[in-house]
Amino acid sequence: MISKESTTVSEVRLAAEQRTEFGKGAARRTRRAGKIPAVLYGHGSDPKHLALPALEFARVVREHGSNAVLTLNIGNGIELALTKTVTTHPLKNYIEHVDLLLVKSGEKVTVDVPLTLTGDAEIGSLLTHDLSTLQIEVEALHIPEGIEFSIAGAKIGTQIQAGQIPLPAGATLVTDPEALVVAVNAAPTAEQMDSEGGEAPAAESTEGENGSEG
């Protein structure tokens, strides 16, 4: 079982405008103008209320994920920001608001990164997949888009914990290392499924245990 080298989230440039109007009415006017209300905060500085280009930002999230790092051109200045929270309308599915965290080059941030399992475990097994993301601490400009872990050939009885997943260089696990990521269990037989919870015959139970490894 191995992990696949992860690609990092790309840095993206966006032109942002500072907002001088606040409140729900101002936010609606911002969205009608094709922009997204956003707030940039961090490093003890006063929050900056911004307007991001809606189409460009939606494409960034689609192509680079929710941990996208943005180089924001704000007036005559440039700020580096991590996308922290993207609020989407529950019915119409457009982006309503964005929270951005001010970061510095070389600074470490804590992010949730998608975890993908690849490969097939032992024939006759059934996976219980408990974690789909890992929380890690990593440099802002080296956030992986995702982490892949192969379970190819994993035997029935195998349990993979968060601490067993190799991380990209420079990343530190924040998730509890003993948290269960995936368990490889024996798949129920057709007879067991038809029994509606009744005990399986002893021979079938023994067969399900063959090849088990801790």
N, C-alpha and C positions, 0 to 999 in steps of 0.2 A: 504494500500500500504506500503510495507516494503522493506528494503534492506537486501541482503544476506551477511553474514560475508565473507570478501574477504581473499583469501590466498595471502601471500606475495611472491614476486619474490625470488627465491632461489639464494644463493651465489654459484658460480661455480669457480673451480680452473682450470686455463689454464697455460701451459708453453708458454712463449713468448720470442722471440729473438730480440735483438736490431739490427736495420738495419744501415748499414754504407753507403749504396748506395741509391741515390735518383733519382727522375725523372721517366718518363714513361717507359724507357727501364728497369730500375731497378725494377719497379713495376711489369712489365710483367715477369721478371725472378723470382721474388718472388712468383707470382701466379703459374708459371710453376712448381715450387718446392713444390706445394701443400700448400702454405701459403697465408695469406691475409695481404697486407700492412695496417698498422694502425698507428695512431698518438695518444699519450697520453699527455694530457695537463691539466693545472689547478693549483690553489694555487700559481700562480706567478712563477712557475718553468719553465725551458726551456722544450719545447715539446720533447717527446721521440718518435723516429721513431721505430716502432716495426713490427714484423712479427708474426701473429697468425696462429695456425694450422687450415686450412680451414674446414676440415670435422668436427672437434670438435666444432669450433665456429658456424658453420651452425646449428649443432644440438642444441647448447645452445639457439640460436635465435628461433628455431622451438619449443623447449620445454619450454622456459622461457620467450619468448617475447622480444620485442625491448628494454625493460628497464632492461635487465639482468645486475646484479652486478657481476663483475669478480674479483677473487683474482688471480693476475698475478704473476707468478714466473719469475722474470727477472734476470738472472744470479744468484747472491747470495742474491738478495733482493726480497721483496714482496710488491706489490702495490695493493690497492683496487680501482677499476675503474667502472664507470657506462657507459654502452653503450649509446652513444648519437646519433650518425648518422651511419646508415648502407647504403652504396651506392651499389646498385645492377645493373648489366649490363641490359640495357633495352630490349635486345633481347634474350641473352643466359641465363639470370636469375641466374648468379653466383654472389657472393659477390665480388665487386671490391675493396672496401676500407671501413675502419671503423674509426670513431672518438670516442675516449674514454675520459671521464672526470675523473680526479683524485679526489677521495673522501676520507674522513676520517670517521671512525666509529663514529656514533652519529651525523654526519653532515646532514643537511637538503638539499634536492635538489628539483628542480621543474621538474616535468615530466607529460607527457600526458598519461592517463590511460584509457583503453577501458571501455565503459559503455554499459552494456547489459540490455535490458528490458525483463522481464519475465512475464508470465501470460497473460490472455486475458481480454481486456476491455469489456465494456457493449456490448451485442449483437446489431448489427446494426451500430457499430461505425467504423471509419476509422482513423488510426493513421497518424499523421504528425510527423516524427522523425527528429528533427533538429540537435541534437548533438549525436555523437557516441563516443566521448571521453570527459573526464574532465581533466583539468589541475590542479594539486594539488602540494602543497609543503609538503614533508614528509621525514622522515629519510631515508638515502640511503639504509639501511639494512631492511627497513620495507615498501618497495614499493609494493603496491598490484598488483597482476597480472591483476586484473580487478575489476570492481564494478558492482554488479547486483542490479537492482531495480525492484520490482514487481508492475505492473499496474493492477493486477487482480481485476476485478470488477469496474474499474474506469468508471465513468459516462461520457456520452457525454457532452462536454463543459469543461471537466477538462483540465487544463494546468499545466504542471510540469516544474518548473524552476530549474536551476542548484543548487541554494541555498537550495532547498527542498530535495536534494539527501543526505542521511546520508553517511558520510565518515568514513573510518577506524579510530580507535583511533590514535591520534597524527597527523592526516593529516589536512591540511588547504586548503580551496578552493582558487584557483587562477583565474579560469574562472569567468567571470562576474556572480554574483549570480542571476541576473535577466535574464540571457540568457535562452531562451526557449529550453527545452530538448525535450518535446513531447506534442502534443495537441491531444485530443480525440475529433474528429469531427463526425458528422452524415454521414454515408455512403450514397452516392447518390442512389436513387431507379432506377430500370430498366427504368421507364418512363422518369426520369430526364436524364439518359444517352442517351436515344433514341431521346430526344428533341434537342440534339446538342446545348445546351446552352440556350434553352428556359426556361421560368419560370415554376417551378413545380406547380401543383395544390395546392390550399390552404390547403386542407385536408392533403396532404402528407407533406407539410412544417410544419404543426402543429404536425404531428406524429413524425417528426424528432426532435422536441423540447422537447417531453415528456421525463422526467427523467433527464433533463439537470441540471447540478450543476456547479457553478463557481469554 
